């Protein structure tokens, strides 16, 4: 049997370090040329496999591949495309097999969150059933940090660092002007279902009473009265109030704050996110001057302030995925295991994909203070190691010199095209 | 005559490097102890002088003062408080004289934008008229880069770098996902009247066609039809469209896009800024999926990604202010003069405050492309040197270790208090 090629794809929302995982995959595969042929990367993720748009990574220089370690976003393209269940769309799975067979692909590395790991797992089972066994390894990735079985997810540490740094900096700005200007500042961060990113804002505080004064988690139902009372108390005591709010903040009935049913003059749903909604709530009820910020994609692409720990772990996950494949493992995902040492240290573990899929790890109750507005010491102890270290990209002309791939596609071998 | 003390105050919106100017003032004054006594800093700017709340900077360690160089925001507090004209509120000017006299202050360093330099100038004249001559030196500061007579303003280079870096990073994020997700991304930046900061977003592009694809300046009246056509064309050609918009974007009749008269369900004016307004306009007319970000204070406090050139210039302006005072100059402001060298270099010039006041330097016509949506090569040539170099702060525990002053106040000598 000729040696098999590998297929690697990026999936879902990209991060500051997903390319570091790609770098780990490709560099490690290149060290094992006897066992692994070429690494093909899906152009725009799994869509690339369905369309037979495979990027030939062997055409990329050693320097470009090394540069992926410090380049944010998805260098090969990612997608929001979830394969349906086999029952609902068997044709998609068959198409993948067809494409993989045509290009002699024997390894499938899927770099994504819970949904993607679910797909990887289903595909592993399907390929076995139809007699085209392929080694399927998941590589964890998500800024939301919501995957189970791994201590944390590559991508999260860097967004956490960005949010903690930005909260500290913006808080200093507000503090220095609150006497005569803005009294309330609201920073909206990502995290639709889990409050990990919002929690990271809490790291900005060096000691009790430091900003942020209020964190709003999706894990805690929003109570407007309690919130306003806390804002008022904070402004009266400290002169200003800094709030970090998760985009997933919602009322007890599940309504998102950002979808509070308001419409603009055209009858469109309220444009603003949760930050402007909260800011206006404060203004309307307490009269304080406000400012708000929504970092949106800036937070997850901010490679310029990535966590060195995160970069290292993202690379290690990619490397481990290839090593797992070579060791004959299948339908597993490397994980980050926190060691029980006094000083933070970690090692690589392994989780079966079947147990990763469709489980969302939320902030444990013990990580949120009793009042619902802050993080506990145990939350801080968990988060702090993940933002350690700076890993600055090289700069050219005042800007980060991120790499671009050539992205040369492998000639198609199949006649039929596939429309997903 | 005993040697005189100095008064230093920060004014208006703070920046990532205004404390570097403070550092320049205090370190330079400390080198001239024979001529200058203690440097007092106004607590919360000029309000501190009116209230006789003077921070004794001699109580701050050498290390703390040195740390100001890498600490964002206004360490002594700033304020949005403009002295009225002498005719309208002579009592304020008299109060300043009274406080300065009580504390033997013979030097006044005012670190701010156009309004502040206007005040400094008026005060210099007033003090002469009433027979309490005091050396008044302005120190330029503004993220808006709108002061005349100086090539650029300390504070701008760092916000420009932040915006350029963030635009590049977020654009890569959008590019990697546009096939199946967000097609239009809008980043809102500061600059109510002048488009310097929005223009800096243009530096993210390495070559023609690179994002940002559209920049919206306050200098160009917004034309919805032309804008939508350009967005549509860009998405069709490139697959996605990145827009950097100044908060001051407005229609031909002067109406700000952000104040387009829309109200929410409570009848409040539209909360969102211009970014969500534009994003919704795109969605409603073209149907493209969008995301938007508003950096707000994050952009001007982002010391973690400050421009080394900016930091150096901010420090130099503070240093020069003290040297000007010692050289017997009055009612002037040090300026940054770009030398006519091939490689960027600069030196320190001087401008009379009377010519700085109340002039707002907008983006010259030749800096905006004919279509109104981009920057010209001459704009790029102007901007590029200002974002050169990285000047990272020290980190502790994963976060920038910014300094905090003790802020010890000098005992009051006046019986009466003053309510501004």
Boltz contact constraints between the chains, C-beta under 6 A:
constraints:
  - contact:
      token1: [A, 14]
      token2: [B, 173]
      max_distance: 6.0
  - contact:
      token1: [A, 14]
      token2: [B, 176]
      max_distance: 6.0
  - contact:
      token1: [A, 44]
      token2: [B, 179]
      max_distance: 6.0
  - contact:
      token1: [A, 72]
      token2: [B, 169]
      max_distance: 6.0
  - contact:
      token1: [A, 73]
      token2: [B, 172]
      max_distance: 6.0
  - contact:
      token1: [A, 73]
      token2: [B, 173]
      max_distance: 6.0
  - contact:
      token1: [A, 73]
      token2: [B, 176]
      max_distance: 6.0
  - contact:
      token1: [A, 74]
      token2: [B, 176]
      max_distance: 6.0
  - contact:
      token1: [A, 77]
      token2: [B, 176]
      max_distance: 6.0
  - contact:
      token1: [A, 78]
      token2: [B, 176]
      max_distance: 6.0
  - contact:
      token1: [A, 78]
      token2: [B, 177]
      max_distance: 6.0
  - contact:
      token1: [A, 79]
      token2: [B, 179]
      max_distance: 6.0
  - contact:
      token1: [A, 79]
      token2: [B, 180]
      max_distance: 6.0
  - contact:
      token1: [A, 80]
      token2: [B, 180]
      max_distance: 6.0
  - contact:
      token1: [A, 80]
      token2: [B, 181]
      max_distance: 6.0
  - contact:
      token1: [A, 81]
      token2: [B, 180]
      max_distance: 6.0
  - contact:
      token1: [A, 164]
      token2: [B, 399]
      max_distance: 6.0
  - contact:
      token1: [A, 165]
      token2: [B, 304]
      max_distance: 6.0
  - contact:
      token1: [A, 166]
      token2: [B, 298]
      max_distance: 6.0
  - contact:
      token1: [A, 169]
      token2: [B, 72]
      max_distance: 6.0
  - contact:
      token1: [A, 169]
      token2: [B, 301]
      max_distance: 6.0
  - contact:
      token1: [A, 169]
      token2: [B, 302]
      max_distance: 6.0
  - contact:
      token1: [A, 170]
      token2: [B, 297]
      max_distance: 6.0
  - contact:
      token1: [A, 170]
      token2: [B, 298]
      max_distance: 6.0
  - contact:
      token1: [A, 170]
      token2: [B, 301]
      max_distance: 6.0
  - contact:
      token1: [A, 172]
      token2: [B, 72]
      max_distance: 6.0
  - contact:
      token1: [A, 172]
      token2: [B, 73]
      max_distance: 6.0
  - contact:
      token1: [A, 173]
      token2: [B, 14]
      max_distance: 6.0
  - contact:
      token1: [A, 173]
      token2: [B, 73]
      max_distance: 6.0
  - contact:
      token1: [A, 173]
      token2: [B, 297]
      max_distance: 6.0
  - contact:
      token1: [A, 173]
      token2: [B, 301]
      max_distance: 6.0
  - contact:
      token1: [A, 176]
      token2: [B, 14]
      max_distance: 6.0
  - contact:
      token1: [A, 176]
      token2: [B, 73]
      max_distance: 6.0
  - contact:
      token1: [A, 176]
      token2: [B, 74]
      max_distance: 6.0
  - contact:
      token1: [A, 176]
      token2: [B, 77]
      max_distance: 6.0
  - contact:
      token1: [A, 176]
      token2: [B, 78]
      max_distance: 6.0
  - contact:
      token1: [A, 177]
      token2: [B, 78]
      max_distance: 6.0
  - contact:
      token1: [A, 179]
      token2: [B, 44]
      max_distance: 6.0
  - contact:
      token1: [A, 179]
      token2: [B, 79]
      max_distance: 6.0
  - contact:
      token1: [A, 180]
      token2: [B, 79]
      max_distance: 6.0
  - contact:
      token1: [A, 180]
      token2: [B, 80]
      max_distance: 6.0
  - contact:
      token1: [A, 180]
      token2: [B, 81]
      max_distance: 6.0
  - contact:
      token1: [A, 181]
      token2: [B, 80]
      max_distance: 6.0
  - contact:
      token1: [A, 262]
      token2: [B, 264]
      max_distance: 6.0
  - contact:
      token1: [A, 262]
      token2: [B, 265]
      max_distance: 6.0
  - contact:
      token1: [A, 264]
      token2: [B, 262]
      max_distance: 6.0
  - contact:
      token1: [A, 265]
      token2: [B, 262]
      max_distance: 6.0
  - contact:
      token1: [A, 268]
      token2: [B, 280]
      max_distance: 6.0
  - contact:
      token1: [A, 271]
      token2: [B, 272]
      max_distance: 6.0
  - contact:
      token1: [A, 271]
      token2: [B, 276]
      max_distance: 6.0
  - contact:
      token1: [A, 271]
      token2: [B, 280]
      max_distance: 6.0
  - contact:
      token1: [A, 272]
      token2: [B, 271]
      max_distance: 6.0
  - contact:
      token1: [A, 272]
      token2: [B, 272]
      max_distance: 6.0
  - contact:
      token1: [A, 272]
      token2: [B, 276]
      max_distance: 6.0
  - contact:
      token1: [A, 276]
      token2: [B, 271]
      max_distance: 6.0
  - contact:
      token1: [A, 276]
      token2: [B, 272]
      max_distance: 6.0
  - contact:
      token1: [A, 280]
      token2: [B, 268]
      max_distance: 6.0
  - contact:
      token1: [A, 280]
      token2: [B, 271]
      max_distance: 6.0
  - contact:
      token1: [A, 291]
      token2: [B, 296]
      max_distance: 6.0
  - contact:
      token1: [A, 291]
      token2: [B, 297]
      max_distance: 6.0
  - contact:
      token1: [A, 293]
      token2: [B, 294]
      max_distance: 6.0
  - contact:
      token1: [A, 293]
      token2: [B, 295]
      max_distance: 6.0
  - contact:
      token1: [A, 293]
      token2: [B, 296]
      max_distance: 6.0
  - contact:
      token1: [A, 293]
      token2: [B, 298]
      max_distance: 6.0
  - contact:
      token1: [A, 294]
      token2: [B, 293]
      max_distance: 6.0
  - contact:
      token1: [A, 294]
      token2: [B, 294]
      max_distance: 6.0
  - contact:
      token1: [A, 295]
      token2: [B, 293]
      max_distance: 6.0
  - contact:
      token1: [A, 296]
      token2: [B, 291]
      max_distance: 6.0
  - contact:
      token1: [A, 296]
      token2: [B, 293]
      max_distance: 6.0
  - contact:
      token1: [A, 297]
      token2: [B, 170]
      max_distance: 6.0
  - contact:
      token1: [A, 297]
      token2: [B, 173]
      max_distance: 6.0
  - contact:
      token1: [A, 297]
      token2: [B, 291]
      max_distance: 6.0
  - contact:
      token1: [A, 298]
      token2: [B, 166]
      max_distance: 6.0
  - contact:
      token1: [A, 298]
      token2: [B, 170]
      max_distance: 6.0
  - contact:
      token1: [A, 298]
      token2: [B, 293]
      max_distance: 6.0
  - contact:
      token1: [A, 301]
      token2: [B, 169]
      max_distance: 6.0
  - contact:
      token1: [A, 301]
      token2: [B, 170]
      max_distance: 6.0
  - contact:
      token1: [A, 301]
      token2: [B, 173]
      max_distance: 6.0
  - contact:
      token1: [A, 302]
      token2: [B, 169]
      max_distance: 6.0
  - contact:
      token1: [A, 304]
      token2: [B, 165]
      max_distance: 6.0
  - contact:
      token1: [A, 304]
      token2: [B, 305]
      max_distance: 6.0
  - contact:
      token1: [A, 305]
      token2: [B, 304]
      max_distance: 6.0
  - contact:
      token1: [A, 387]
      token2: [B, 398]
      max_distance: 6.0
  - contact:
      token1: [A, 388]
      token2: [B, 398]
      max_distance: 6.0
  - contact:
      token1: [A, 390]
      token2: [B, 395]
      max_distance: 6.0
  - contact:
      token1: [A, 395]
      token2: [B, 390]
      max_distance: 6.0
  - contact:
      token1: [A, 398]
      token2: [B, 387]
      max_distance: 6.0
  - contact:
      token1: [A, 398]
      token2: [B, 388]
      max_distance: 6.0
  - contact:
      token1: [A, 399]
      token2: [B, 164]
      max_distance: 6.0
